[in-house]
Amino acid sequence: MQLDLDFVRSQFPAFDGKSPAFFENAGGSFACKQTIDALTTYYTDTKVQPYASYRESAMAGEQMDHSQKRWAQALGVQTNEVSFGPSTSQNTYVLANAFGRVLGAGDQVIVTNQDHEANTGAVRRMAERAGATLHEWRTDPATGTLDLAGLQALLSDRTKLVTFPHCSNIVGQENDVAAITAMAHEAGARVICDGVSFAPHGIVDVGALGPDVYLFSLYKVYSVHQGLMVAQNGILDELPSEAHYFNEGYPDKRLTPAGPDHAQVASAGAVLDYIEATHTHHGGTGSLADAARSVSQMWQDHETSLLEPLLEALAASTKVRLLGPAETTTNGQHRCPTVAFSPLGQTPESVAQRLVDLDIMTSHGTFYADRVLEGMDIDPARGVVRLSFVHYTSVDDVSRVLDALEQVLGSEH
Ligand SMILES: Cc1ncc(COP(=O)(O)O)c(C=O)c1O
């Protein structure tokens, strides 16, 4: 079923009477009105310390629990396997600390050079502190993609942890989470998957895909500025608690010691109301998980139809090097509409600024993925230009970006 874009855009106040050509969604998306309304309601009606027995406090606590329960349903996991933290970087940092207390000399840890620094830096430092051996699963220098054979060659019965991204925030290519997880589990290793770049394009069945930890940032998924972490397969019992000692008995507090932002946690589930409303609007029925899967498919179909002309234009240009695959599907895996390129003549800074001058909301830099760029022989000091969009992006937005690219790159001499 085709996504009704008028309906979608009517759910985002950022489009009220405006048509911004917004192409920095991988940095953070617009929030849907359900999210904004939930925050307003919380701050207006229940902005008190939650979980006491007076009405406002009880309501605040119930709303926080509701967000956790709804996200667990959408992701196909148990409620107490979901926790909220200030950001994915913070969640990964605490997680790495916990691993550092159980790993030691003789153990092996595998990281990639494709990750955003959030999912690799803390793990690398942890391995060094613990005296464990670190292996890097490296990307193909030409495409920036990861090959399963590369992982297979590094795995051994001493591998205790594998961390990898569901999708890179530079090359946009989806990694096969189920296959990677199965390979790591076969070797007896635990798996951390960074879902930040994928989640805005698809709310997946984390339970079925199987990674022990799956993380993403809600502020990129039309929601509040929180990191969501799923920890499943009994990993919470295996890792030492990082929480206050008297909270150790609460699984969902063990890896998120920070005092939560109550309003944001209470409002974190509202984006799922948006997803359900989209599902119902398109004639869908069934559970929240059904809605999440079906709406994700509609999002991806729409995004892919807009991605094709953009990839085609950049791949054909002699003025830029397109990073990542030029195809929207490779080996059955999806390419997300996060499109980075390295200009061959002008600097990325100048290209981005000229696009901004033409009212394209975009940016340049490394996007905290310096290692991916180095792996493709791109100087992080120079960086790249990134154009990223999501399901609320229109055909007109993409035409505007194509015209702007033509003006900026076509005028090169
Ligand atoms: C792929 C990826 N992983 C992790 C992060 C870190 O997320 P947060 O900003 O919530 O710490 C980002 C942020 O841009 C990201 O793009």
The ligand as an SDF file (V2000), in Angstrom:
LIG
                    3D

 16 16  0  0  0  0  0  0  0  0999 V2000
   24.6020    5.4150   14.0630 C   0  0  0  0  0  0  0  0  0  0  0  0
   24.6250    6.1940   15.3380 C   0  0  0  0  0  0  0  0  0  0  0  0
   24.9030    5.5570   16.4680 N   0  0  0  0  0  0  0  0  0  0  0  0
   24.9250    6.1930   17.6640 C   0  0  0  0  0  0  0  0  0  0  0  0
   24.6590    7.5410   17.7290 C   0  0  0  0  0  0  0  0  0  0  0  0
   24.7020    8.2110   19.0690 C   0  0  0  0  0  0  0  0  0  0  0  0
   23.4240    8.5020   19.4880 O   0  0  0  0  0  0  0  0  0  0  0  0
   23.1550    9.5590   20.6590 P   0  0  0  0  0  0  0  0  0  0  0  0
   23.2090   10.9060   20.0410 O   0  0  0  0  0  0  0  0  0  0  0  0
   21.7860    9.1950   21.1610 O   0  0  0  0  0  0  0  0  0  0  0  0
   24.1970    9.3660   21.6830 O   0  0  0  0  0  0  0  0  0  0  0  0
   24.3680    8.2620   16.5720 C   0  0  0  0  0  0  0  0  0  0  0  0
   24.1030    9.7130   16.6340 C   0  0  0  0  0  0  0  0  0  0  0  0
   24.1200   10.4100   15.6560 O   0  0  0  0  0  0  0  0  0  0  0  0
   24.3500    7.5630   15.3360 C   0  0  0  0  0  0  0  0  0  0  0  0
   24.0860    8.1810   14.1810 O   0  0  0  0  0  0  0  0  0  0  0  0
  1  2  1  0
  2  3  1  0
  2 15  2  0
  3  4  2  0
  4  5  1  0
  5  6  1  0
  5 12  2  0
  6  7  1  0
  7  8  1  0
  8  9  2  0
  8 10  1  0
  8 11  1  0
 12 13  1  0
 12 15  1  0
 13 14  2  0
 15 16  1  0
M  END
$$$$
